[in-house]
Amino acid sequence: MEETTDSKVPGFYDQSPSIRKDNAPAPALPKGTIDPVYENKANTLNAAIQEIGMGRYQWSLFVVVGFGWASDNLWPIVTSLILPPVSLEFKAPKPPLLSLSQNIGLLVGAIFWGFGCDIFGRRWAFNLTIGITSVFGLIAAGSPNFAALGVFAAFWSVGVGGNLPVDSAIFLEYLPGSNQYLLTVLSVFWAFAQLLATLIAWPLLGNLSCPAKSASCRKSDNMGWRYFLIAMGGIAMIMFLLRFVAFTLYESPKYLMGRGKDEQAVSVVHEVARRNGKSSTLSLADLEVYNTQGQQGTNAKAVLSRKLEKLNFTHIRALFANPRLAWSTSLIMLIWAFIGLGFPLYNAFLPYIQTQKGAEFGDSSTYITYRNQVIIAVLGVPGALIGGILVEIPRFGRKGALAGSTALTGVFLFASTTAVTSDALLGWNCAYNFMANVMYAVLYAYTPEIFPTKDRGTGNALTATANRVFGIMAPIVAIYANLETAAPVYVSGALFIAAGVLVLLLPFEPRGKASL
């Protein structure tokens, strides 16, 4: 990382405030919701980022953060695609245990990286998550048995689990308030990942796997899933190298400010402006002017207190500091929890429904199966783009888009059980995947917007943890429940509809406002 020295920054030590806040969007959280000193400084930094505008640095960040979005969707799909051939080769008595291992890893990753990035910063978490995923994904291709594969799946998922909590915080903190809709558009990477995985799996798993009804399955006849893991791990390694080598990530200015490092925060803002071919009028005085209102001190006692903050629940308590914040945090966690159970529960039982329906329709061939999966995946891409449009509609905004898409996702899940023809089942699954991509695009954008920067990693970690804890329940249900029933699909649909209703009760609408 290039360091910006004081001599490079005109007006760095100016004693009079210079940045104008009148052109910046209003803050996403109402005045007085959080600590006033932090709020005023965050608004000043928002104005400085808005003054710089969307430039080369942010567009480069958009791409490398998109790798995290892609990884978040890619690897759970990898697990679901390799499960049938893996179970056949290793004669796994309880195949859903692989999904359980994955979900435990995702939970650990969400907790460690989400909470950790508010303590040790965003940079290391940002650079390491995909690296860990790629290494263990490649190692997993050589798994000698089902247990080893489960362990490696848990390890690669520790990296996957940290992508969204960390990446959404980083990207949002560099976005001008007028461009925050791009956080929703990022989900196009999420949708493309599903399409990419399906297209690569088609020739490898479709042609290099043991037949589904094989009495025995030798490794030499079942190499498709191993080649598939090598391909996915290789793609993840390329993403890691592009992040680590080709892009320089600077620590978030608002994160630095929240840790009492105002001088470094100003320095980073000027460096981003330089990389965008612009200049910034922000000076250290623009932030220090608020220190008289009670900014954390610099004496030994204050420094010790900040160090001890790492060992207590300061960031968690901040998200429940008043009734509105507590209500908002609790509701968004509950919404993530419902979706966390509904989505994998549906996916766990969908293969049975599709196989049964396909057999009934006489089109359960490998070609038809993968063709349908590609069609379904393609429909996810416009879903993410449309989500970016819906969130900017006046009087509809984030909440309207999220409530509508979540409820409709549940409705289409219910409808999929009524299909009596192959085309009808494909149509309902396309509609479900389209709405699910709209839902996730908005949800991934809305969630970090309603948390202040200094606690954003923790807020993202809480929601991701709720999501992963409930996600762990789905494979457990799949192990002990009757797979030959559509009842879990009805439960899944009900959970999505309930989550859509809860969205309407959320107190904050961040459309047209800048995150703090």
N, C-alpha and C positions, 0 to 999 in steps of 0.2 A: 504493500500500500504506500502510495506517495504521501509524504507528510506535508502539510501546508504550514509554512512558517509565518510568523506575524508580519514579517517584512513584505510578504506577498499579498497581504490583505489590506487594501487601502481603507483607512478609517476604522481598523479593527479595534483600536483602543479609544475611539472618539468618546468624549464624555457626554455628548448630547444624543438622545434617542433619535434615530433616523428612519426607521422602517415604518411604513404606513399600513395600518390594519383595515382601513375603510374599504379597500377593494377585495379583501379576502372574504370567502363565504362565511356565514355564521357558523359557530361551533355546533357539533352534532349533539352534545349534551347541554342542557339548559344551564345558564349562569348560576353558580352557587352549588352545583351538583357535586363538584370535587374541590380539592384544596385551591384557594384563590390564587396563591402565588404560582403554583404549577399551571393553573388555568390561564393566567395572563401570559406567562412565558410561552406556553404551547400555542396560544393565539398569535403571538409575535412570530414564532417560528413558522406557523401556518402561512402567515402573511409573507414571510420571506420566501418560502417555497412557491407560493402563488406568484410572487413577483418574478421569480426565475422562470416559472412555467414548465410545461412538459417538453423535455429536450432529449438529447442523445443518451444521457445517463439513465433517465427513467425508462426510455424505450429499450435499452439494453437490459435493464433490470426486469422489465416486463417479460423478456424472453427467458432469462435464466430462472426467474421465479416460476415461470410456466413449467419448467422441468419438474418442480416440486409438485405442482398440480397434476401433471401427467403421472408421476410416480405414485401418487396417492391412489389413483384409480387403476393403474397398470398392474401392480403387484397382487392385489386381491383377485383380479381377473386371472392372473397367471395361476394362482392357487386353485381356482375353480376349474380352469381348463386342464390342468395336469392331474387333477384328482382321479378321474376314471382310469387312465392308463397306469398311474402309480399304484392305485388300489389293486389293480389286476396283477401287476408284476410282483408286488410284495405280499399279496394275499392279506391285505389289511382287514382285520376283523371289524374295526370301527373307523371307516374312512373319515367321518366328520372331525376326528381328532386332529387332522391336519389343519382344518379351518380354526379349530380351537387354539392350536399353537400359534397360528397367525394372529388371531385376535388378542391373545395374551401379549405377544410382542408389540402389537399396535398400541395396546394400553400402556405398557411400560414406556414406549417411545413418546406417546402423548404427554405423559406425566413428566418424564425426565427432561425432554427438550422444551416443552411448553413452559414449565415452571423455571427451568434452568436459564432460558434466554432472558428472563427478567433479572437474573442474578449475575451471570457471567457474560451477558451481551448476546447480540444476534449473530455476529460474524462467524464464530466457530461452529455454532449450531447449523447455520446456513450451509457452510462448506462441508460438514461431515456427514449430514444425514444421507444424502444420495450416495456418498462414498461407501458408507457402511452397507447400504442396500446392495450396491453392485458387487462388493467383495463376497458377501455371503450368498448372493444369488448365483454367482459363478461357482462357488464351492459346493453349493447344493446339487449342482448337476452331477457330481460324483458320489452322491449319497449311496451307501451300500445297503441300506434298509429303510423301512418306513419311519422308525424312531429317529434316525439321523436326519432324515428330510424334515421331520417335524421340528427338530432343534434348530436347523438352519433357517427354516421358514420363520421361526420366532425371532431369530437374530436379524434377518433382513427386515422384518417388520418393525423392529425397534427403530431402524432408520426411517422407514416409511411413515411411522406414526408421528415423527417430528416435523414432517414437511409442511403441512398446512398451518399448524400453530405458529411456526417460526416465519415461514415465507409470507403469509398474509400480513403479519405484523411489519415485516421489513418493507414490503411494497407499499402498504398504506402510509407508512411514515415518510415516504419520499414523494408521494403523489400530491400535486396541487389539489385543493379542495374541489375545483371545477372538473377534475378528471377522475374522481373516485369511482365512477361507473366502470372504469377499466378493471377494477377488482372483480366485478361480475364477469366481464368479458374473458378474464383469465381462464374461466372454466372451459373455454374452447380447447385448451390443452388437455383437460380432463376427458373430454369427449373424444378427441383424436387418439388418446392413449387406448381407449377401448377398441377403436377401429384398428389401430396398429397391431395390438395384441391378437385380435381375431384374424387379421390378414396373415400374420406370421404363423399363427397356430394352424391355419388351414392346411398348408402343404406338409408341415412337420408332423403334427399330431394326426392329421387325416390319413397320411400315407405311411407313417413310420411307427404305428402303434399296433399292439395285438388286437385282434377282433374282440368285440365286447363279450362274446359268449365263449371265449377260449377256455378250455379246461386247464391249460398251462400257458404261462407267458414267460419266455426267456428274455433276458436283458438284451441280447442281440437283436431280437425281433421287436423291441419296444424302446428304441433309442430316441424316438420323437420328442418325448418330454424333456430328456436331457439336453438335446440340441436347442429346444425351445428356451430352457433356462439359460443356456450359454448366450443365446441371442439377446434375451432380455437383460441379463447381467452385463453384456457388452454395451448395450444401448445406455444403461444406467452409468457405466464407467465413462462413456463419452460425455454424458451430461455432467458428471462430476468434474472431469478435466476442463470442460468449457467454463464451468463456474469458478474453479480454483485457479486456473492458469490464464484464461482469456478475459476474465472480468475481475475488476477490483471493487470489492464491496467495502464501503465505509460504514462505520458504526452509525446508527440512526441518531440524528441531531436531537430529537425529542427524548430518546433513551438517555443520551449523554446529559442533557439538561436535567432529566429526572434523577440522575445520579449526582447532581451538583457540579457537573463539569461544563459550565457555561462557555468557557473559552474554547474548548474542543468542539462544542456544538456549533458555535459561530464559524470556526475554522472549516468544518465539514460543509456547511452551507455555502461558503465561498468557493470551496473546491468543486462542489457540484455545479455551481454557476459557471466556473471556469470551463469545466468539461462540456457544458452546454453552449459554450461560446458567448456567455453573458457575464454580467457583473451583478453583485448584490450590494444593497445599501445597508445591510444588517451590520450592526456594530455590537461590541460587548456591552456597551451602555444600554442598548435596547432591552437586554435581559436583566442586567444588574440593577436597573431602576426599580425593579420589583422586590429586591432583597430587603428593603426597609419594611416590607409587609410580613416578614417572618420567614424568609428563605432559610433552609437548614444551614446551621452554622458550620464553621470550619475549625472550631477548637477541638481539642483531643477528645472531649466527651462526645461531641457530635459525630466525629469520625468513628469512634468506637460504636456508637449507636447504629450508624449506617452499616458497619461490619456485622453487628449482631442481627440486623434486619434479615440477613441471609438465612438465619436459623429460626426465624419465627414466621408468623402468618400475616405479616404486614400487607403484602400484595393481595392476599385473599380478603382480609378485613376491609381493605379499601374498596372492594367491589360490592360490599354490603354496608357501606358507610352511612347510608340514609335509606329511608323506605323505598324511594323510587329506584335507586340503584340495586337494592336488594331484590325487589320485585322483578326488575329487568334481568338480572343475573340468574335468578332462580328459574324464571320462565324459559330463557334461552337454553339453559342446561336441560330442562325437562323436554323441550322440543328436540334437542339433539339426542336425548336418550330414547325417545319414542322412535325417531328415525333410525337410530342405531340398532334397535331391535327389529323394526319392520323391514328394513332393506335386506339384511342377511337372512332373516327368517324366510322371506319370499324366495331369495336365491337358493337357499338350502333345499326347498321343496319344489322349486321350479323344474329341475331336471327330471324328476319323476313325472310331473304333469306333462312336460313336453314329450318325454319318451312315450308315455301312455297315449297321449293324443296323436303323436306322430305314428305310432304303431297302428292306432285305429284308422288313421287317414292313409296308411300305407306309404308314407314318405319319410321314414326315419333313416334314410341313407346318410352317409357322411357328407356327401355333396349338399343335400338339402339342409342338413343341420347347420353347416358352416355358412352356406349362402344366406340363410335366415339370420344368423348371428351378425353377419356383415351388414345386412340391410338394417337391422335394429341399431347397430353401432353408428351407421351413417346418419340416422335420424337424430342422434344425440348432438351432433355438431351444430345444426341450426338452433337447437334448443338453448345451448349456451349463449349464442349470439342474441337471440330474442330476449333472453333474460337481461342482457345488458341494455336493451331498449326499454323494456317494461319498467325497470327500476327508476327511470328518469321521467316517467309520465306523471304530471302534476296530480295531486290528490289521490294517486294510486301508489306510486313510489315503491320502496323496498317492502313494506309490510303487505301491501296489496298483492304485489307479484309473488311474494313468498307464501302468503295464505292461500291464494288461488292455485298455485302450482302444486303445493303440498297436498291440498285436499283432492285435486284432480288426479294426482298420482295414485292416491288411495282408491278413487273411483275406478280408474282403469285397471287396477289390480283386481277389484271385484269383478269387473266386466270380463277379464281374461278367463275366468272359470266358466263362462257361459259359452265359449267358442265350441262350435260343432263342426267346423271345417278347418283345414290347415291354414287357409288364407285368413280366416277370422282370428285364429290364435296369433298369427304373425302380426296382423293389424293391431290387435290390442296390445301386444308386447311392444310394437313400435310407438304407439301412443303413450304407453307407460314410460318407456325410456326417454321419449321426447320431454314429457312433463318432469320426469325425475332430473333431467339435465338442467331444465329451467330452475327447478327447486334448488338443486345444489349450487348452481351459479349464484343465485341470490343469497342463499344461506351462508356460503363461504365469504361473501362480501359484507353482508349485514353484520355478522357476528363480531369481527374485529372493529368495525366502525363504532360500536356502542361501548367499547372499553377505552379508557384513557391509556396513552402510550406507556406510561410507567408501570401499568398493571396489565397491559394487553397480552403479553405472553402468558401470564397467569390465567387471565380470562379465557383465552383460547385453550389453555390446558384443561381448565375445568369443563368446558363444553366438550372437548375431545375425549376427556376421561369418561364423562357421562355416556358419550356415544359408544366408546369402546367397551365399557363395563356391560352395557346392555347388549352390545354385539357379541360378547362372549356367551350370552345365554342361547343364541340361535343354534350353534353347533351342538350344544348340550341337549336342546330340545330335539334336534335332528337325530341324536344318538339314541334317545330313549322313547321318542314318540313314534307313532305309526306313520311311516313315510307315504303310505298309499291312501292319502286323504288330502283334500283341498282345504281342510279347516285352518291350518296355519296361514294360508294365503288370505283367508277372511280376516284373521287376526291382524295380519300385516296391513291390509287395506284400512282396517279400523284405526290402527295406530297412526297412519299417515293423515287420515281425516281429522283425528283428534289433535294432531300436531298443527294442522292448518287452522283449526279453531283457536288454539292457544296463541298463534301468531298475532291474531287480532287484539289480544290483550296486552301485547308488548307496549311499554310506555313511550319509547323513543322512535322517531322517524328521521333517519339521517339524510334523506334525499336533499340535495342542494346545500349541504352543510359540510364543514370540514371536521374531520376527526381530531380529537384533542390528544 
